[in-house]
Amino acid sequence: MGRFIFGSLVSLAVAGSAAAADVVDTRVTFTIADDDIARGPQQSTTGSPTIPNSVPSAANRLFYDDFEKRDTGFENLTHFVLYAHQPGFFEGLDTEAALVMRTEWLQNRGVSITEDGSYLRVTKLLGDNKLRFTAFPLNTDRFRLGYSYKISWGGSRIFTKGTDNKATPGARVEYEGNGTYAFFGAKTALRPQVQSDNTVEEDTVWGVLGGAGIDVVDELRLEGGAGYFYRGNIDKAELRVADGNGRVKTARWDAVGGSAQLVYHVGIPIGVPVDFRLYKNDPMQPENFFKPEQYNEGLSFLLQSEMSVVGQTLQNPEKPTSTTMQLAVAGDLTGRLKIGKTRVHLLAVYRDLAFILLDVPSNPNFVDFPSGIKVQPEFFVSTAIDYYFEAAHLTPGFSLGLQRPANFTTVTNAGPSPPISEGQQTLVFRTETQVDILDPGDTVGFIYAAKGTAKWDLSEAMSVIGEVSFQYDPNRRTPMQDPSGITVRVPQSPEIIGFNLLLQARF
């Protein structure tokens, strides 16, 4: 692994005009943190350390943190970008290409290297407008629908049941005009599928995506997109139908849906999350991924709202030999206000459980929720405020949040077979994989959170960041064995106090 990294750095140093600047979007972070200072690993479901340590995890984040990005902010990572930009041989033609590798340091001998959106792009100028063709040889995860990262969909994982890391190549065509844009594209992957001879072989799955946006006036933008994905077939014995000639037909696993967003903004530009953007490093057009916040004495604000509605075919639990369409809905409302050096941020989010489990898919896998269970969506609201002291380069802030996590309640057999008793079982979904199981009769409680922050900029690239957080979470449970050896779920104390202290460079 070390030889590979060394070779990559040598390549960066000698390849054409490539130089050290071809390492972009770099984050180097030293952290001292504890997600639950009152408890150690035996008393906490998150395995909180006995004393603070320098290996933080997602448990150090609150539910409203990182809504518009995929990372937690603790990572030590960089992107190696070998970028080429050349004018074409024909009038009005421009060509670009980039090989993008995301490298994340996990420990002193462990490095994760993944492909992160390499592309080839051809642009044709049409007067003041542009027509672009972009090809993704390996990974189309940055080509997706939706606008806020945590409620976007249709990335690479739409095909992979949330576990695989197969290539998802694809391409798109974009038109960019004066205050308008439109795009259309497709992506593919290989996934194990049941064939007509009842064998399981890798076969092609695919999806098509399209969308458009228009600036109705300078301050108002309306945009939307839709997609259809053939994700393979549902590998359930009940859904295999024999035709009498030794061949079988299996139900399709499809997804179809759309997303739309409305933005009204004055003085604050409409940004694109870094996890959607294509990396480039053009010395003629330098790009700063971590631009310092710009303040002025005036008033500026942004108000945006988006919604996504997606349906996927799953097994019908009431009629196991048939399928049904499970609808999934997510949306948010975001407000940003800047007055002088004061910033205020408001966020409200709705995600139903079907949307959270869209890529898993569902629970149990490939089966719709039975009609006899009670399913509740996730919703949360949060607000944050901070103020920039220019002379000290210091930005203190404070945030508050309220969440009811997504959950479902069903009737389960509590005893051996045949059952001797029945009772309700409630599952609380914090993420698609992080689940707390409540005891029969327990109800899902609201989660309250607050955080105080301070960011001290030492330079444009380096900052000291401090955070102290408090949560009241009555839904946490710790699995333990009672004296008879039976596993029971013990409620934890709902009060949780944590902190993060970071020295971070971003460049």
C-alpha positions in Angstrom: 0.0 0.0 0.0 2.8 2.4 0.9 4.5 1.7 -2.5 1.2 2.6 -4.3 0.9 5.9 -2.5 4.6 6.7 -3.2 4.0 5.9 -6.9 1.0 8.1 -7.0 2.9 11.0 -5.6 5.7 10.5 -8.1 3.2 10.4 -10.9 1.6 13.6 -9.7 5.0 15.2 -9.7 6.1 14.2 -13.3 2.8 14.0 -15.3 2.7 16.9 -17.7 1.8 20.1 -15.9 0.7 18.2 -12.8 2.2 19.4 -9.5 1.6 19.5 -5.8 -1.5 21.5 -6.5 -3.1 18.4 -8.1 -3.8 17.4 -4.5 -7.1 19.2 -3.8 -9.9 19.2 -1.2 -7.5 18.1 1.6 -8.5 17.9 5.2 -6.0 17.2 8.0 -7.6 17.0 11.4 -6.2 16.4 14.9 -9.1 15.7 17.4 -9.6 15.3 21.1 -13.2 14.1 21.6 -15.6 12.2 23.7 -19.2 11.6 22.7 -20.4 10.8 26.2 -18.2 12.0 29.0 -20.3 10.5 31.8 -20.1 6.9 30.5 -17.4 4.4 29.4 -17.6 1.7 26.7 -19.6 -0.8 28.9 -22.4 1.7 29.7 -22.8 3.2 26.2 -24.2 1.8 23.0 -21.7 3.9 21.0 -18.7 2.4 22.9 -17.8 5.7 24.3 -14.2 5.7 25.6 -13.3 5.9 29.3 -11.3 9.1 28.7 -11.3 11.4 25.7 -9.4 10.2 22.7 -8.2 11.3 19.3 -10.2 8.8 17.3 -13.7 10.4 16.9 -16.6 8.8 15.1 -20.0 9.6 13.8 -21.3 9.2 17.4 -19.7 12.6 18.1 -22.2 14.3 15.7 -25.8 15.4 16.4 -28.7 14.4 14.2 -28.8 17.8 12.4 -25.0 18.0 11.7 -23.7 17.4 8.2 -27.1 17.4 6.5 -25.7 18.7 3.3 -22.5 16.5 3.1 -21.5 12.9 3.3 -18.6 13.4 5.7 -18.5 14.2 9.5 -15.6 16.7 9.4 -13.2 14.6 11.4 -11.7 12.9 8.4 -8.1 13.0 7.4 -8.3 12.8 3.6 -7.4 14.2 0.3 -8.2 13.9 -3.4 -5.5 13.2 -5.9 -6.8 14.9 -9.1 -4.8 14.5 -12.3 -6.5 17.0 -14.5 -6.1 17.9 -18.2 -7.7 20.8 -20.0 -7.1 21.5 -23.7 -8.9 23.5 -26.3 -10.2 21.4 -29.1 -9.0 21.3 -32.7 -12.4 22.6 -33.9 -13.9 26.1 -33.3 -15.8 26.4 -30.0 -14.8 23.0 -28.8 -13.2 22.5 -25.3 -12.0 19.2 -23.7 -11.4 18.3 -20.0 -10.6 15.1 -18.2 -9.8 14.2 -14.6 -8.7 11.1 -12.7 -10.0 11.5 -9.2 -8.9 9.3 -6.2 -10.2 9.9 -2.7 -7.6 8.8 -0.1 -8.6 8.6 3.5 -6.2 7.8 6.3 -7.9 5.5 8.8 -4.9 4.6 11.0 -1.2 4.8 10.9 -0.9 1.8 8.6 -4.4 1.8 7.0 -5.3 3.9 4.0 -8.6 3.7 2.1 -8.2 4.6 -1.6 -11.4 4.8 -3.7 -12.3 6.2 -7.1 -14.4 9.4 -6.6 -15.8 10.7 -9.8 -13.2 10.5 -12.7 -14.7 12.0 -15.9 -14.1 13.0 -19.5 -15.9 16.1 -20.7 -16.4 17.7 -24.1 -17.9 21.2 -24.2 -19.3 22.9 -27.4 -19.9 26.7 -27.3 -23.2 27.7 -28.9 -22.9 31.5 -28.8 -23.4 32.4 -25.2 -24.7 28.9 -24.4 -22.9 25.6 -23.7 -23.6 22.0 -24.6 -21.6 19.5 -22.6 -21.1 15.7 -22.8 -19.6 14.2 -19.6 -18.6 10.5 -19.4 -17.9 8.7 -16.0 -15.8 5.6 -16.6 -16.2 4.1 -13.1 -18.4 6.1 -10.7 -21.6 8.1 -11.2 -22.3 8.7 -7.5 -21.9 12.5 -8.0 -24.6 12.3 -10.8 -27.8 12.0 -8.7 -31.2 13.5 -8.1 -32.0 15.8 -5.2 -30.2 18.9 -3.9 -29.4 18.4 -0.2 -27.0 15.4 0.2 -28.9 13.5 2.9 -32.1 13.5 0.9 -30.6 13.0 -2.5 -31.0 9.7 -4.3 -30.1 7.8 -7.4 -26.4 7.7 -6.7 -24.3 4.5 -7.1 -25.9 2.7 -4.2 -29.3 2.7 -6.0 -28.1 -0.6 -7.6 -26.2 -2.2 -4.8 -28.4 -3.0 -1.8 -26.2 -0.6 0.1 -23.3 -3.1 0.5 -21.4 -3.5 -2.8 -18.8 -1.3 -4.3 -19.1 -2.2 -8.0 -18.4 0.2 -10.8 -21.3 2.4 -11.9 -20.2 4.0 -15.2 -22.5 6.4 -17.0 -22.8 9.6 -19.0 -24.9 12.8 -19.3 -25.6 15.6 -21.7 -26.1 19.1 -20.4 -27.3 22.3 -21.9 -26.5 25.6 -20.1 -28.2 28.8 -21.3 -28.8 32.2 -19.9 -30.5 31.4 -16.6 -31.5 27.9 -17.7 -30.1 24.4 -17.7 -31.2 21.0 -18.7 -29.6 17.5 -18.5 -30.2 13.9 -19.5 -28.1 10.9 -18.7 -27.8 7.2 -17.9 -25.8 4.9 -15.7 -25.3 1.2 -15.5 -23.8 -1.5 -13.2 -23.5 -5.2 -13.0 -25.5 -7.1 -10.3 -26.3 -10.7 -9.6 -29.7 -11.6 -11.1 -31.8 -14.7 -11.4 -31.8 -15.9 -15.0 -34.5 -17.6 -16.9 -32.8 -21.0 -16.4 -32.9 -20.4 -12.6 -29.2 -19.7 -12.3 -27.8 -16.6 -10.7 -25.4 -14.6 -12.9 -24.2 -11.0 -13.1 -26.2 -9.0 -15.5 -26.7 -5.3 -16.5 -28.8 -3.0 -14.4 -29.4 0.6 -15.6 -31.0 3.9 -14.9 -31.9 7.1 -16.8 -32.0 10.6 -15.2 -33.1 13.9 -16.5 -33.9 17.4 -15.2 -33.9 21.1 -15.8 -33.8 24.4 -14.0 -34.8 28.0 -14.7 -34.1 31.4 -13.0 -37.7 32.8 -13.2 -36.2 36.1 -12.1 -32.7 36.8 -10.8 -33.7 35.9 -7.2 -36.0 32.9 -7.9 -34.9 29.5 -9.2 -37.2 26.5 -10.0 -35.6 23.2 -10.8 -36.5 19.6 -10.9 -35.5 16.1 -12.1 -36.8 12.6 -12.5 -35.3 9.1 -12.9 -36.2 5.5 -13.6 -33.9 2.7 -12.5 -34.1 -1.0 -13.4 -32.3 -2.5 -10.4 -32.4 -6.2 -11.4 -34.9 -8.6 -9.9 -36.2 -9.5 -6.5 -34.6 -12.8 -5.4 -37.6 -14.2 -3.5 -38.7 -17.8 -4.1 -42.3 -16.8 -4.0 -41.8 -14.4 -6.9 -40.3 -17.0 -9.3 -42.9 -18.2 -11.8 -42.1 -21.3 -13.9 -43.4 -21.4 -17.4 -43.5 -25.2 -17.6 -40.6 -25.4 -20.0 -37.9 -25.3 -17.3 -37.6 -21.6 -17.4 -38.6 -19.0 -14.7 -39.7 -15.4 -14.6 -38.7 -13.3 -11.6 -40.3 -10.0 -10.5 -38.4 -6.8 -11.5 -36.9 -4.5 -8.9 -37.6 -1.0 -10.2 -37.4 2.5 -8.8 -39.0 5.6 -10.2 -39.3 9.1 -8.8 -38.6 12.8 -9.0 -37.2 15.7 -7.1 -38.0 19.4 -7.2 -36.6 22.5 -5.5 -37.6 26.2 -5.2 -35.0 28.7 -4.1 -35.5 32.4 -3.4 -32.2 34.2 -2.6 -30.9 37.7 -2.2 -27.1 38.3 -1.8 -26.4 34.6 -1.1 -25.6 32.5 -4.1 -27.1 29.1 -4.7 -24.3 26.7 -3.9 -23.7 23.1 -5.1 -22.6 20.7 -2.3 -19.0 19.6 -2.8 -20.1 16.0 -2.9 -22.0 16.7 -6.2 -19.3 18.7 -7.9 -16.8 17.4 -10.3 -13.2 17.9 -9.2 -10.9 19.9 -11.4 -7.6 21.7 -11.0 -7.2 24.2 -13.8 -4.3 26.6 -13.1 -6.0 29.1 -15.4 -9.3 28.8 -13.4 -8.3 28.0 -9.8 -11.0 26.8 -7.5 -11.1 27.1 -3.7 -13.2 24.4 -2.1 -13.0 26.1 1.3 -13.6 29.7 0.6 -13.6 32.0 3.7 -17.0 33.4 4.5 -17.6 36.8 3.1 -19.3 39.4 5.3 -20.7 42.8 4.6 -22.9 45.3 6.4 -26.0 44.6 4.4 -28.8 42.0 4.6 -28.8 38.8 2.6 -30.8 35.7 2.8 -31.8 32.4 1.1 -34.9 30.4 1.4 -35.2 27.0 -0.3 -37.4 24.0 -0.2 -37.1 20.6 -1.9 -39.1 17.4 -2.1 -38.4 14.0 -3.5 -41.0 11.2 -4.1 -39.6 7.8 -5.0 -41.4 4.4 -5.6 -39.8 1.0 -5.6 -41.2 -2.4 -6.3 -41.1 -4.8 -3.4 -42.7 -8.1 -2.4 -46.2 -7.6 -1.1 -46.3 -9.1 2.4 -50.1 -9.7 2.2 -49.8 -11.5 -1.2 -46.2 -12.9 -1.2 -46.5 -14.1 -4.9 -47.0 -10.5 -6.1 -45.2 -7.1 -5.8 -46.3 -3.7 -4.7 -45.0 -0.2 -5.1 -43.6 1.3 -1.9 -43.7 5.1 -1.9 -40.9 7.0 -0.2 -41.0 10.8 0.5 -38.4 13.2 1.8 -38.3 17.0 1.9 -36.7 19.9 3.7 -37.0 23.6 4.2 -33.9 25.7 4.7 -33.4 29.3 5.6 -30.2 31.3 5.8 -30.0 34.9 6.9 -26.9 37.1 7.1 -27.0 40.5 8.8 -23.5 42.1 8.9 -21.4 39.5 10.7 -24.3 37.6 12.2 -25.5 34.4 10.5 -28.8 32.5 11.3 -29.6 29.1 9.9 -33.0 27.3 10.1 -33.6 23.7 8.9 -36.7 21.5 8.9 -36.4 17.9 7.5 -38.9 15.2 6.8 -37.9 11.6 5.8 -40.2 8.7 5.9 -38.8 5.3 6.8 -39.2 4.0 3.2 -36.9 6.8 2.0 -34.3 6.1 4.7 -34.3 2.4 3.7 -34.5 3.0 -0.1 -31.0 1.6 -0.8 -31.1 -1.3 1.7 -33.9 -1.9 0.5 -36.8 -1.8 3.1 -36.9 -3.9 6.3 -37.1 -7.0 5.9 -35.1 -6.7 2.7 -37.2 -6.5 -0.5 -40.5 -6.7 1.4 -42.9 -3.8 1.9 -44.1 -2.9 5.4 -47.1 -5.0 6.4 -50.4 -3.2 6.8 -50.6 -4.3 10.4 -47.6 -2.3 11.6 -47.4 1.4 12.6 -44.7 3.3 10.6 -43.7 6.8 11.6 -41.4 9.1 9.7 -38.4 11.0 10.9 -38.7 14.7 11.2 -36.4 17.3 12.9 -36.0 21.0 13.1 -32.9 22.9 14.1 -31.7 26.5 14.3 -28.2 27.9 14.6 -26.7 31.4 15.1 -23.1 32.6 15.1 -21.2 35.9 15.0 -17.8 36.7 13.4 -15.4 38.9 15.5 -13.2 40.1 12.6 -10.3 41.4 14.6 -9.9 38.1 16.6 -10.9 35.9 13.6 -13.2 34.2 16.0 -16.7 32.8 15.3 -18.7 31.6 18.3 -22.1 30.0 17.8 -25.0 28.1 19.3 -27.5 25.6 17.8 -30.7 23.8 19.0 -32.5 20.8 17.5 -35.6 18.6 18.1 -36.0 15.2 16.4 -38.5 12.3 16.4 -36.6 9.5 14.7 -38.2 7.2 12.2 -39.6 4.0 13.7 -42.1 1.2 13.2 -44.0 -0.9 15.7 -45.3 -4.4 15.1 -46.6 -7.4 16.9 -43.9 -10.1 17.6 -43.9 -13.5 19.1 -42.2 -13.1 22.5 -42.0 -16.8 23.4 -40.8 -20.1 21.9 -42.6 -21.9 19.0 -45.5 -22.3 19.3 -45.7 -18.8 20.9 -46.9 -18.4 24.4 -47.3 -14.6 24.4 -47.4 -11.7 22.0 -46.3 -8.1 22.4 -45.4 -5.0 20.6 -41.9 -4.4 19.4 -40.7 -1.0 18.3 -37.6 -0.4 16.2 -36.1 3.1 16.1 -34.0 3.8 13.0 -31.3 6.4 13.4 -29.9 5.4 10.1 -30.5 2.6 7.7 -28.3 0.3 9.8 -28.2 1.9 13.3 -31.3 0.6 15.0 -32.5 0.6 18.7 -35.1 -2.0 19.8 -37.4 -0.8 22.5 -39.2 -3.1 25.0 -42.9 -4.0 24.5 -45.0 -1.0 25.5 -42.2 1.6 25.2 -43.0 4.6 23.1 -40.6 6.6 20.9 -39.5 9.8 22.6 -38.4 13.1 21.2 -34.7 13.8 21.1 -33.5 17.3 22.2 -30.1 18.6 21.3 -28.0 21.7 21.8 -24.5 22.7 20.9 -22.1 25.5 21.6 -19.3 26.1 19.1 -16.3 28.3 18.6 -14.1 28.6 15.5 -10.8 30.4 15.7 -9.1 31.0 12.4 -5.4 30.9 12.6 -5.0 31.4 8.8 -7.1 30.9 5.7 -6.2 27.2 5.8 -6.0 26.4 9.5 -8.5 26.7 12.4 -9.1 25.6 15.9 -12.7 24.4 16.5 -14.3 23.6 19.8 -17.8 22.1 20.3 -19.7 21.1 23.5 -23.0 19.3 22.9 -25.9 18.1 25.0 -28.6 15.5 24.0 -31.6 14.2 25.7 -32.3 10.9 24.0 -34.8 8.5 25.8 -34.6 5.9 23.0 -31.1 4.5 23.6 -30.9 0.8 24.7 -28.0 -1.4 25.7 -28.3 -5.2 25.1 -27.2 -7.1 28.2 -27.7 -10.6 29.5 -29.6 -11.2 32.7 -28.5 -13.8 35.3 -30.5 -16.5 33.4 -28.6 -15.7 30.2 -31.5 -14.1 28.4 -30.7 -10.9 26.5 -32.5 -7.9 27.7 -32.4 -4.3 26.6 -31.5 -1.9 29.3 -32.5 1.8 28.9 -29.6 4.2 29.2 -29.7 7.5 31.0 -31.1 9.9 28.4 -28.7 12.8 29.2 -25.6 12.8 27.0 -22.8 15.4 27.1 -20.0 15.3 24.6 -17.3 17.6 23.2 -14.9 17.9 20.2 -11.7 19.9 20.1 -10.1 20.1 16.6 -7.1 21.5 15.0 -7.9 21.4 11.3 -6.3 22.4 8.1 -8.4 22.5 4.9 -6.9 23.4 1.5 
